[in-house]
Amino acid sequence: MAPWKILRMNVLPNYRLELTFVDGSHGIVDLSDIPFTGVFEPLEKPDYFAQATLENGVITWQCGVDIAPDMLHEKVNATLSV
């Protein structure tokens, strides 16, 4: 199983996600710096961002947008190693 598969997700205020991965990595990822343009434009609305769901280890939104779980795994582990 890929180490970056997400087991649990909790949406936090200010475009942050609390994540737990299958390899035991756990942390908070701040996505406030993503460009809210193009397909990501709907996520700019905090109420819509908060509607994130976890599907097969990937965070998705109803508009069809998802965030690459391997990138989120890297962000969590970069934060842990600082």
N, C-alpha and C positions, 0 to 999 in steps of 0.2 A: 504494500500500500504506500502511496506517495506520502512523504512526511508533511507536505503542505496541505493535505486535506483538512478542512475545518470541521471540528466536531461540534463546537458550541460558539454562538455569537450573541452578543448583547449590544444593542445600539445605545450609545451614550450621547449626551448633548454635544453640540459644536462639531458635528461631522466626525465623531470618533466611534470606533468599534472596539469592543473588548472581545478578543478571540482566543480560542483554545484549539490547538492542532493535534492531529493524531500522534505526533511524536512527543507530545507533552509541552511543547512551547506554548506560552500563554503571555498575553500582553495587550496593550491598547495601541491602536493605530489611529493616527490623526489623518483624515482625508480632506481636511479643509483646504489643502494646497492643490487639489486636482483642478484642472481647468473645467469649469462648469459650462462647456460649450458643446455643440454637436449633440451626440447621443447622451452625453452626461448632463445636459442642460436641466432636465427635470429634477436631478438630484440637488440642485442649488436650493430648492425649497426645503427647509428643515423638516416639515411635516412629511414630505414625500421621502426624503432620505431615511427617516425613521421607519418607513415601511419595508425596509430591507428584510429579506427572508433567506434562509439557508436551504439550498437545494443540492443534494448530492455533494456536499463539501464545498460548495461555491456560493458566495453571497450574490443574490440577484434582486432585481426590482421588477415590478410589474411591467414597466416599459420595455423589458427585454435586456436591459443593461446588466452586466456583471463585472465584478472586479477580480482580476487574476489572483487566485489564492496563493500561487507561488510568490508573487510580488508582496502580498500581505505577510507571508511567512518570513520573507527576507527583512521586511520592515520591523517585525516583532523581534527577530533575532538580532538585528543591528542595534535595537534599543537595549536589549539584554546585555550585549557585549560592551556597552559604553560605561 
